[in-house]
Structure formats: C-alpha cells, structure tokens
Amino acid sequence: MVLIDLSRSIDSKTQVFPPYPPVSIAECAKISVHGFNAETIHMATHTSTHIDAPLHFKEGGLPINALPLQLFMGYAVIADVWGRFKIRRGDLERALKACGYSEGDAVFIYTGWEDVYCKPEYITKNPGLLEDAAKLLVEVKAKLVGIDAPSIDPGESKSFEAHHVLLGAGIPIIENLCNMAGLLNKRVKYYAFPLKITGATASPVRVVVEL
C-alpha cells in the first residue's frame, strides 16, 4: 500500500485569510521543568488544509462534529482543470468524464494553484468554481469536494456562490489540498477525518489517499 499526503503543514508561516489570526504555536511545558514537552496552538478552524461544514455558510447547517463519518472516507476522483481560473460547468463535466467519476465519489479538483503557495497572490487571486459548476457537483451527487486553492470560490468573488451551493446541499468542502499533480484523472481511496470540534464551522484535516 502507498499512502500520499494531500495536506499542507501548519506553522507560523501558514497563509490565512483576513480576518483569521496568524498561526501561533508556543511551548507550554518543558522536560527540564515539568518532566514532559507540550505546546499550545492558536489558529482559526479554517487554517491550512481544512474541511468546511455547512454551518460555515448556512444558518442552522450542521457543524463539523455532526457530519456523518461516512463522508470522510471512500473514493475520490482527481479532476484536472489546470489553467482554468473561473471553472465553468463544461470544464468540470469534461474533467469528471476523463477521470471516471461515479455517483457518490468525492471530487478533488486540481487547478495547479498549489504551485503558487506562499506567494501573496495565493490567497487573493485563486481559481475557483463558478455557480454552474458547483451546481453540477450537486446534481451528480458528489459526497465531498476538495480543491488545491484556499477557497472553492474564485479569489475575486464577494458572494461565494460555490460555497452557498455546495454547503447548502450538505456537501462539505476541503480547501488547500496539495500533491495531486501525480494523481490526475485517477480514482483513489481517500481518508479525510476532521477533528471533533463541537459546534465548529470547520476543522483542519489530514487528507491521505491510498494507491
């Protein structure tokens, strides 16, 4: 079995959207003083590779701890839409056909934007789904959607249509994926369990695929 990590690290250099705080990791115990080492971490739940729950954009939507565990493992297709900044329905239809999507699969969207990570434009100018593309994912019954960008919506979006469409339909969203270039058009088994944070709109997640 080969396992591939599709997750970003979390450290003080992790890029975050305003109004989220920067990541702060601090020592709180030392072996020389307490007999063990430990640290605290302060960050938004939407930091690094994370899963958005419906509550993020839907009043009364489910929080991350209430989502069914079945959503967080299964099969995912790696849909290649490289070079597209405003991803339209037709772009996604072609990509899903090329990767052999089956109803109920998760869809991990590769745009190539992971190569821009750590540059200022990563947060502000990212590619993302237009509303018609997001509606397609609802129609084909994707169980979960991920993307190698900091948002499922294009960076210029102010109305967040893709978030509203997907989360409104109960489909969780993983953002800030990486390491998908070698998996294009494949169907793989994935594991993406969030932390069980009561009432939270999101959770950091370690996304792993099995070949």
C-alpha positions in Angstrom: 0.0 0.0 0.0 1.2 3.5 -0.9 -0.1 6.5 1.0 0.1 10.0 -0.3 -0.5 13.1 1.9 -2.5 15.8 0.2 -2.3 18.1 3.2 -0.4 21.3 4.0 1.7 21.7 7.1 0.6 24.1 9.9 3.2 26.5 11.2 3.8 30.2 11.8 4.2 30.8 8.0 0.9 29.3 7.1 -1.1 31.8 4.9 -4.6 32.7 6.2 -7.5 34.9 5.1 -8.3 38.0 6.9 -10.0 38.2 9.5 -8.3 34.9 10.6 -5.4 35.2 13.1 -1.9 34.0 12.1 -0.9 30.6 13.4 0.8 30.8 16.8 2.5 27.7 18.3 4.1 28.2 21.7 5.8 25.9 24.2 3.8 25.5 27.4 5.8 22.7 29.1 9.5 21.7 29.1 11.1 18.4 30.1 13.6 20.3 32.2 10.8 21.9 34.3 7.7 19.7 34.0 9.1 16.3 33.0 7.5 16.5 29.5 7.2 18.7 26.5 4.0 20.3 25.2 2.8 23.2 23.2 -0.3 25.3 22.6 -1.7 26.3 19.2 -3.8 29.3 18.3 -5.4 29.5 14.9 -8.8 29.6 13.1 -10.5 26.4 12.3 -10.2 27.4 8.6 -6.4 27.2 8.6 -4.3 25.2 6.2 -5.9 22.1 4.7 -9.4 22.1 6.3 -13.0 21.0 5.8 -15.8 23.5 5.7 -19.0 22.3 7.3 -22.5 23.5 6.1 -22.7 25.8 9.2 -19.9 27.9 7.6 -22.4 29.5 5.2 -25.8 28.1 6.1 -27.8 29.3 9.2 -28.8 26.2 11.0 -26.4 24.0 9.0 -24.6 21.1 10.5 -21.4 21.8 12.4 -18.3 19.8 11.7 -18.8 17.4 14.7 -22.3 16.5 13.5 -21.4 15.4 9.9 -21.6 11.6 9.2 -18.3 9.8 9.4 -19.0 8.1 6.0 -18.3 11.4 4.3 -14.7 11.4 5.3 -13.6 8.2 3.6 -14.4 6.5 0.3 -13.3 7.0 -3.3 -12.3 10.3 -4.9 -11.5 11.3 -8.4 -8.8 13.8 -9.2 -10.4 16.2 -11.7 -7.9 18.1 -13.8 -9.0 21.6 -14.7 -5.4 23.1 -14.8 -5.2 26.6 -16.1 -8.8 27.5 -15.5 -9.4 30.4 -13.2 -13.2 30.6 -13.5 -14.1 27.0 -13.6 -17.3 26.5 -15.6 -19.8 23.6 -15.8 -18.4 22.4 -19.1 -14.8 22.4 -17.7 -15.9 20.2 -14.9 -18.1 18.0 -17.0 -15.1 17.1 -19.2 -12.8 16.6 -16.2 -15.3 14.3 -14.5 -15.7 12.2 -17.6 -11.9 11.9 -18.0 -11.3 10.7 -14.5 -14.2 8.1 -14.5 -16.4 9.8 -11.9 -19.1 7.6 -10.3 -22.1 8.9 -8.4 -21.2 9.3 -4.8 -17.5 9.8 -5.3 -15.7 12.7 -3.7 -14.2 15.1 -6.3 -10.8 16.6 -5.7 -10.1 19.5 -8.2 -6.6 20.1 -9.5 -6.0 23.6 -10.8 -2.2 23.8 -10.4 -2.7 26.7 -7.9 -0.8 24.7 -5.3 2.4 25.8 -7.1 1.6 29.4 -6.1 1.6 28.6 -2.4 3.4 31.1 -0.1 3.2 33.9 -2.7 0.9 36.8 -1.9 -1.5 36.1 -4.8 -2.2 32.6 -3.4 -4.9 34.0 -1.1 -6.3 36.8 -3.3 -6.3 35.6 -6.9 -7.0 31.9 -6.7 -9.1 29.9 -9.2 -12.4 28.5 -8.2 -15.8 27.2 -9.2 -18.5 29.3 -10.8 -22.0 28.7 -9.6 -23.0 26.5 -12.6 -20.0 24.2 -11.9 -20.9 23.9 -8.2 -24.5 23.0 -9.2 -23.2 20.3 -11.4 -21.5 18.7 -8.4 -24.8 18.7 -6.5 -26.6 17.2 -9.5 -24.1 14.3 -9.8 -24.2 13.7 -6.1 -20.6 14.3 -5.1 -20.3 13.4 -1.4 -17.4 15.8 -0.8 -15.5 18.4 -2.8 -11.9 19.5 -2.5 -9.6 21.9 -4.3 -5.9 22.9 -4.3 -6.7 26.5 -3.6 -7.5 28.5 -0.5 -11.2 28.8 -1.5 -13.7 26.9 -3.6 -14.8 30.3 -5.0 -12.6 32.4 -7.3 -10.4 34.9 -5.3 -12.3 37.8 -6.7 -15.7 36.5 -5.5 -17.6 38.6 -3.0 -20.8 36.5 -3.0 -19.3 33.0 -2.5 -21.8 31.2 -4.8 -19.9 27.9 -4.8 -19.8 27.8 -1.0 -23.5 28.6 -0.8 -24.4 25.9 -3.4 -22.3 23.1 -2.1 -22.7 23.7 1.7 -26.4 24.5 1.1 -26.7 21.0 -0.3 -24.8 19.5 2.6 -21.6 18.8 0.7 -18.5 19.5 2.8 -15.6 21.4 1.1 -11.9 20.7 1.6 -9.6 23.7 0.7 -5.8 23.9 0.4 -5.1 20.5 -0.9 -1.7 19.7 -2.5 0.4 17.0 -4.1 -2.2 16.0 -6.7 -0.1 16.5 -9.8 0.8 12.8 -10.0 -2.7 11.6 -9.5 -4.5 13.4 -12.3 -7.6 11.5 -13.8 -7.2 8.7 -11.2 -9.8 7.3 -8.8 -8.3 6.7 -5.4 -9.3 5.8 -1.9 -9.2 8.7 0.5 -9.3 9.4 4.2 -10.1 12.9 5.5 -11.3 12.9 9.1 -11.7 16.3 10.8 -11.3 17.0 14.5 -14.5 16.6 16.5 -14.8 20.2 17.4 -18.3 20.8 18.9 -20.3 23.5 17.0 -17.4 24.5 14.7 -17.8 25.7 11.1 -14.6 23.8 10.0 -11.7 21.8 11.1 -8.1 21.2 10.0 -7.8 17.8 8.3 -5.1 15.4 7.3 -6.1 14.2 3.8 -4.5 11.0 2.7 -5.1 8.9 -0.4 -4.3 5.2 -0.9 -2.9 3.8 -4.1 
